[in-house]
Amino acid sequence: MVAGNNDLNFLFRRMKEELIEQVLQNANLTMACQEVISNKGAGGVDGMQVEELKQYLDQDRQRLTQQIRNCQYHAQPIRGKEIPKGNGKLRLLGIPTVVERMLQQAVLRVISLEYEMVFSNYSYGFRPKRNIIQATSKSLNYINSGYQHIVEIDLKQFFDKIDHKLLLQLLYRKIKCKATMCLIRRWLRAPLEKDGKLIKRRIGIPQGSPISPLLANIVLHELDIEMEKRNLRFVRYADDFSIYCKTKAEARKTGNAIYIFLRDKLKLPINKAKSGIRRPVQFQILGFSFVPIYKKGVKGKYQLVITASKWNVFKAKLKEITRKTKPKSFDQRICELNRYVNGWIESRKYANIKAKLNELDGWLRNRLRYCIWHHWKKPERKRKNLIRLGVEAGQAYAWSRSNMGGWAIAQSPILGTTITVNRFKQRGYIPLSTVYAKKTASLANNPQFPLF
């Protein structure tokens, strides 16, 4: 029996030692290369573009893999780029070189399978076959089951504050392979290039690299374990997480305990201004908020709605697509519009957004009328087109020479009664309310997502 255990231990160690060989397999590297190319994206500090990656791999595969096996490979600096966040602030992205992205993708393809087997069922972010809808559904289910005192904890600059030593210790529990650990450690320590200067990094993982979501989940898996040990009801999507309690006293006790765990065990700072105990009407999760259902016989139940900030983003995108100065045909504009609307509503169909979509429909059609009016340009062309649409000749002449602005004319009866909803539909336009109705047809009797 003892000999058998020794044999198993030997095989386990051997498997771990050969992990780097799984990473560096020709097929795995080729697949990782193809994924990086298909994801596109900008080049890193070395200037190599994704289009050049395949040729590089074909020519330098042997030299590259040998360096990695011998722990002689050194990660190149990460290019820093600031992008706007939704709240008007800036987020710093770290863009690795395309070679680093390929290697990270290769490591990710191998080790993510092992971690997926142990990650919590209540973790939904950056995982296969898991999404925002599932996380939101779980949150709504807790609330409508009576857990309406919600502990919301905001992690301050989470990705920038992850402790490297802690992360490497957690990784080593599963990855005993020296070469793989060496590779990951050098990615973590690679300096950041910003404004022509190299900045040393001893904490944090750069957002923008293929492996950073998995590394973040590995750290926060320790939080999941702690919350499951305490039998808490929680939902976590990456670094956004919330805990659901029956009473305010229970929520306060739970919040304090988790705060201490995050501070002392995971060494993560908490944004106290954005953390606290919420009631459903004060709470938002992943772009959704909650409002009571005002229906006879229904008490203490809530439904999902979209937050104001997400509506603003949606409207801004519609505005961009229907910008009159964008050089594209009407059919191209309609095609792009339908594609975007279909995807947006698909991911939000569980929320009660019917009334808001009806309101936006009229505004959107006026935007399209404005594009058409602008496209006609010259007064004589406007006059002829109005006549083709059925406007009396004298009236068509008067409107074509009007001093009114284009937006005012788009909202006027002269276009509203001629460029009608039916005409739009004939050209392929699908009203927002129609898209929503089709997608929610099967949800009418779904108690999990009450729409009305």
C-alpha positions in Angstrom: 0.0 0.0 0.0 2.8 2.4 0.9 4.6 1.6 -2.4 1.4 2.4 -4.3 1.2 5.8 -2.6 4.8 6.6 -3.4 4.1 5.7 -7.1 1.1 8.1 -7.1 3.2 10.9 -5.5 5.9 10.3 -8.1 3.4 10.5 -11.0 1.8 13.6 -9.5 5.2 15.4 -9.2 6.2 14.3 -12.7 2.9 15.6 -14.1 3.5 19.0 -12.5 7.1 19.1 -13.7 5.9 18.5 -17.3 3.3 21.2 -17.1 5.6 23.5 -19.1 5.7 20.9 -21.8 1.9 21.0 -22.1 2.2 24.8 -22.4 4.9 24.6 -25.1 3.3 21.9 -27.2 3.3 22.9 -30.8 -0.5 22.5 -31.1 -1.1 24.6 -27.9 1.2 27.4 -29.0 -0.3 27.4 -32.5 -3.9 27.7 -31.0 -2.7 30.5 -28.6 -1.2 32.3 -31.6 -4.4 32.1 -33.6 -6.5 33.3 -30.6 -4.2 36.4 -30.2 -4.5 37.1 -33.9 -8.3 36.8 -33.9 -8.5 39.1 -30.8 -6.5 41.7 -32.7 -5.4 44.6 -30.5 -2.5 47.0 -30.5 1.2 46.0 -30.3 3.4 46.4 -27.3 6.6 48.2 -26.6 8.5 46.3 -29.3 6.2 47.5 -32.0 5.4 44.0 -33.3 1.8 43.8 -34.6 -0.5 40.7 -34.3 -0.2 40.2 -38.1 3.5 39.5 -37.6 3.0 36.9 -34.8 2.6 33.8 -36.9 5.8 34.4 -38.9 7.7 35.1 -35.7 6.4 31.8 -34.1 7.3 29.8 -37.3 10.9 31.2 -37.3 11.7 31.4 -33.6 9.6 28.7 -32.0 12.6 26.5 -31.0 14.7 29.3 -29.5 11.7 30.7 -27.6 10.6 27.4 -26.1 14.2 26.5 -25.1 14.6 29.8 -23.3 11.4 29.2 -21.4 12.3 25.6 -20.4 15.6 26.9 -19.0 14.0 29.9 -17.2 16.1 32.2 -19.4 13.2 34.0 -20.9 12.7 37.6 -19.7 9.4 39.4 -20.1 9.4 42.7 -22.0 8.0 45.8 -20.4 4.2 46.4 -20.6 3.0 49.4 -22.5 0.7 51.6 -20.3 -2.4 53.2 -21.9 -5.1 55.2 -20.1 -8.7 54.7 -21.3 -11.8 56.5 -20.0 -14.0 54.8 -17.4 -17.7 55.2 -17.2 -17.5 57.6 -14.3 -15.3 60.2 -16.1 -12.1 58.9 -14.6 -9.3 57.0 -16.4 -8.3 53.4 -16.1 -4.7 52.3 -16.8 -4.4 49.4 -19.2 -1.2 47.3 -19.5 -0.6 46.1 -23.0 1.9 43.3 -23.2 3.8 42.5 -26.5 2.0 40.2 -28.9 4.6 37.5 -28.0 3.8 37.8 -24.3 0.1 37.7 -25.1 0.6 34.4 -27.0 2.5 32.9 -24.2 0.0 34.0 -21.6 -2.8 32.5 -23.7 -0.9 29.2 -24.0 -0.5 29.1 -20.2 -4.1 30.1 -19.7 -5.3 27.2 -22.0 -3.5 24.7 -19.8 -4.0 25.9 -16.2 -7.5 27.3 -16.4 -8.9 23.8 -16.8 -7.5 22.8 -13.5 -8.8 25.9 -11.7 -12.3 25.6 -13.2 -12.8 22.4 -11.3 -12.4 24.1 -7.9 -13.8 27.6 -8.4 -17.0 28.4 -6.6 -20.5 28.1 -8.2 -21.2 31.6 -7.1 -18.3 33.1 -9.1 -19.5 34.3 -12.5 -16.9 36.6 -13.9 -14.4 35.7 -16.7 -15.4 32.0 -16.7 -16.6 29.8 -19.5 -20.4 29.3 -19.7 -20.9 31.9 -17.0 -22.2 35.5 -17.5 -23.7 38.6 -16.1 -27.3 37.3 -16.5 -26.6 34.3 -14.3 -25.1 36.6 -11.6 -28.0 39.0 -11.8 -30.5 36.2 -11.7 -28.9 34.8 -8.5 -29.0 38.2 -6.9 -32.7 38.7 -7.8 -33.5 35.2 -6.5 -31.9 36.0 -3.1 -33.7 39.3 -2.8 -37.1 37.8 -3.7 -36.4 35.0 -1.2 -36.3 37.6 1.6 -32.6 38.3 1.8 -33.0 42.0 1.4 -30.2 43.4 3.6 -27.3 43.5 1.1 -23.6 43.9 2.1 -21.8 45.7 -0.7 -18.1 45.9 -0.5 -16.1 47.9 -3.1 -12.5 46.8 -3.5 -10.3 49.9 -4.1 -8.2 49.6 -7.3 -8.3 45.8 -7.0 -6.2 44.9 -10.0 -3.6 47.4 -9.0 -3.3 46.2 -5.4 -3.0 42.5 -5.7 0.0 41.3 -3.6 2.5 39.4 -5.8 3.9 37.3 -3.0 0.4 36.1 -2.0 -0.6 35.4 -5.6 2.6 33.3 -6.2 1.9 31.3 -3.0 -1.6 30.6 -4.2 -0.4 29.6 -7.6 2.3 27.3 -6.3 -0.3 25.2 -4.5 -1.4 23.9 -7.9 1.5 24.7 -10.2 4.6 23.0 -8.9 6.4 23.4 -12.3 9.4 25.6 -11.8 9.6 26.9 -15.4 5.9 27.8 -15.5 6.1 29.6 -12.1 9.2 31.4 -13.3 7.4 32.6 -16.4 4.4 33.9 -14.5 6.6 35.6 -11.9 8.4 37.5 -14.6 5.1 38.6 -16.2 4.1 40.0 -12.8 7.4 41.8 -12.3 7.7 43.2 -15.8 8.0 47.0 -15.6 5.3 49.4 -17.0 6.3 51.8 -19.7 4.4 55.1 -19.4 5.2 58.4 -20.9 8.6 57.1 -22.0 9.6 56.0 -18.5 9.8 52.5 -17.0 8.0 52.0 -13.7 8.8 49.1 -11.4 5.9 46.9 -10.3 5.9 45.0 -7.0 2.1 44.8 -6.6 -0.8 44.6 -9.0 -1.6 42.8 -12.3 -2.1 44.8 -15.5 -5.6 44.9 -16.9 -5.4 44.1 -20.6 -3.3 40.9 -20.5 -5.0 37.5 -21.3 -4.0 35.9 -18.0 -5.0 38.7 -15.6 -8.7 37.7 -15.2 -7.7 34.2 -14.2 -5.1 35.5 -11.7 -7.7 37.8 -10.2 -10.1 34.9 -9.8 -7.4 32.8 -8.1 -6.9 35.5 -5.5 -10.6 36.1 -4.9 -11.3 32.3 -4.8 -9.9 32.6 -1.3 -12.7 35.0 -0.5 -15.2 32.6 -2.0 -13.9 29.8 0.2 -14.2 32.0 3.3 -17.8 33.0 2.4 -18.8 29.5 1.7 -17.2 28.4 5.0 -19.5 30.9 6.7 -22.6 29.6 4.8 -23.2 33.1 3.3 -25.4 33.8 0.3 -23.3 35.8 -2.1 -22.7 36.6 -5.8 -19.3 37.5 -7.2 -18.5 38.7 -10.7 -14.7 39.3 -10.8 -14.1 42.0 -8.1 -17.7 43.0 -7.8 -19.4 41.0 -5.0 -22.3 41.3 -2.7 -23.6 39.3 0.3 -27.3 38.8 1.1 -28.7 38.6 4.7 -32.1 38.4 6.4 -31.5 41.2 9.0 -29.5 44.3 9.3 -27.7 43.0 12.4 -26.6 39.9 10.5 -25.5 42.1 7.5 -23.4 44.3 9.8 -21.7 41.3 11.5 -21.0 39.7 8.2 -19.7 42.9 6.6 -17.2 43.5 9.4 -15.9 39.9 9.3 -15.4 40.0 5.5 -13.8 43.4 5.8 -11.2 42.0 8.2 -10.5 39.0 6.0 -9.9 41.1 3.0 -7.7 43.5 4.9 -5.6 41.0 6.8 -5.6 37.8 4.7 -5.8 39.1 1.1 -4.2 42.5 1.8 -6.8 44.3 -0.3 -7.9 47.9 0.5 -11.6 48.7 0.6 -13.3 51.8 -0.6 -15.4 52.6 2.5 -17.3 55.4 0.8 -18.7 53.0 -1.7 -19.2 50.1 0.7 -22.1 49.5 3.1 -25.4 47.8 3.8 -28.0 48.4 1.1 -31.7 47.8 0.6 -32.7 46.5 -2.8 -33.9 49.9 -4.1 -30.4 51.4 -3.2 -28.5 48.5 -4.7 -27.0 48.1 -8.2 -25.3 45.1 -9.7 -23.5 44.9 -13.0 -25.6 47.6 -14.6 -28.9 46.5 -13.1 -31.0 47.9 -10.3 -34.1 46.8 -8.5 -37.6 48.3 -8.1 -40.6 46.9 -6.3 -43.3 45.2 -8.2 -46.5 47.2 -7.8 -49.1 44.5 -8.4 -52.1 43.3 -6.4 -51.3 40.3 -4.2 -47.5 40.8 -4.7 -45.6 42.1 -1.7 -41.9 42.4 -1.0 -40.9 41.3 -4.6 -38.6 43.2 -6.9 -37.9 43.3 -10.7 -34.8 44.3 -12.6 -34.4 47.6 -14.4 -31.4 49.1 -16.2 -29.3 51.8 -14.4 -29.4 55.3 -15.7 -25.7 55.2 -16.6 -26.2 52.1 -18.8 -29.1 53.8 -20.5 -26.8 56.8 -21.2 -24.2 54.5 -22.7 -26.8 52.8 -24.9 -28.2 56.1 -26.1 -24.7 57.5 -26.8 -24.0 54.5 -29.0 -27.2 54.8 -30.9 -26.4 58.5 -31.4 -23.0 57.6 -32.8 -24.4 55.1 -35.3 -27.0 57.6 -36.5 -24.6 60.6 -36.7 -25.6 62.3 -39.9 -22.0 63.2 -40.8 -20.8 59.6 -40.8 -20.1 58.6 -44.4 -22.3 55.5 -44.8 -25.4 54.5 -46.8 -28.8 54.2 -45.1 -28.8 50.4 -45.5 -25.3 50.2 -43.8 -26.6 52.3 -41.0 -29.7 50.2 -40.5 -27.6 47.0 -40.5 -25.2 48.3 -37.9 -28.1 49.6 -35.8 -30.0 46.3 -35.9 -27.0 44.3 -35.0 -26.1 46.5 -32.0 -29.7 46.8 -30.7 -30.2 43.0 -31.0 -27.0 42.3 -28.9 -27.8 44.9 -26.3 -31.4 43.8 -25.7 -30.4 40.1 -25.7 -28.2 40.7 -22.6 -30.8 42.8 -20.9 -34.1 41.2 -21.8 -34.7 40.1 -18.3 -35.1 43.7 -17.1 -38.3 45.7 -17.4 -37.3 48.1 -20.2 -40.4 48.1 -22.4 -41.5 51.7 -21.7 -38.1 53.1 -22.0 -37.5 51.4 -25.4 -40.8 52.7 -26.7 -39.6 56.2 -25.7 -36.3 55.7 -27.4 -37.9 54.3 -30.6 -39.5 57.7 -31.5 -36.2 59.5 -30.8 -34.2 57.0 -32.9 -36.5 57.3 -35.9 -36.2 61.0 -35.8 -32.4 60.6 -35.8 -32.7 58.5 -39.0 -35.0 61.1 -40.6 -32.4 63.7 -39.8 -29.8 61.5 -41.6 -32.0 61.2 -44.6 -32.7 65.0 -44.7 -29.0 65.7 -44.4 -28.2 63.2 -47.2 -30.6 64.9 -49.6 -28.5 68.1 -49.2 -29.6 70.5 -52.0 -33.0 72.1 -51.8 -34.1 70.9 -55.3 -33.3 67.3 -54.4 -35.2 67.7 -51.2 -38.2 69.1 -53.1 -38.2 66.2 -55.6 -37.9 63.5 -52.8 -40.7 65.1 -50.8 -43.0 64.9 -53.9 -42.0 61.3 -54.4 -43.1 60.6 -50.9 -46.6 62.1 -51.6 -46.2 65.7 -50.5 -48.1 68.3 -52.6 -45.8 70.3 -54.9 -46.2 73.7 -53.3 -45.7 72.4 -49.8 -42.7 70.4 -50.9 -41.1 73.5 -52.4 -41.8 75.5 -49.2 -40.3 72.8 -46.9 -37.2 72.3 -49.1 -36.4 76.0 -48.8 -37.2 76.2 -45.1 -34.8 78.0 -42.7 -35.6 75.5 -40.0 -32.7 73.4 -38.7 -32.4 69.8 -39.9 -33.3 68.3 -36.4 -36.4 70.5 -36.2 -37.5 69.3 -39.6 -36.8 65.7 -38.7 -39.3 66.0 -35.8 -41.9 67.9 -37.9 -45.0 66.4 -39.5 -43.6 66.8 -43.0 -41.2 63.9 -42.4 -43.1 62.1 -39.7 -46.1 61.6 -42.0 -44.0 60.7 -45.1 -41.0 58.7 -43.8 -43.2 56.5 -41.6 -42.6 53.5 -39.4 -43.8 51.2 -42.2 -41.3 52.8 -44.7 -38.5 52.2 -42.2 -39.5 48.6 -41.7 -39.5 48.1 -45.5 -35.9 49.2 -45.5 -35.0 46.7 -42.8 -35.4 48.8 -39.6 -36.6 46.8 -36.6 -38.2 48.9 -33.8 -36.6 48.5 -30.4 -39.9 47.5 -28.9 -40.3 44.7 -31.5 -36.9 43.3 -30.7 -37.7 43.3 -27.0 -41.1 41.7 -27.5 -39.5 38.8 -29.5 -36.8 38.2 -27.0 -39.1 38.2 -24.0 -41.9 36.2 -25.5 -40.7 33.0 -23.7 -40.3 34.9 -20.3 -43.9 35.8 -19.7 -44.5 33.1 -17.1 -40.9 32.9 -15.7 -41.2 33.6 -12.0 -37.4 34.0 -11.8 -37.5 37.2 -13.8 -40.8 39.0 -13.2 -41.2 41.7 -15.8 -44.4 43.3 -14.6 
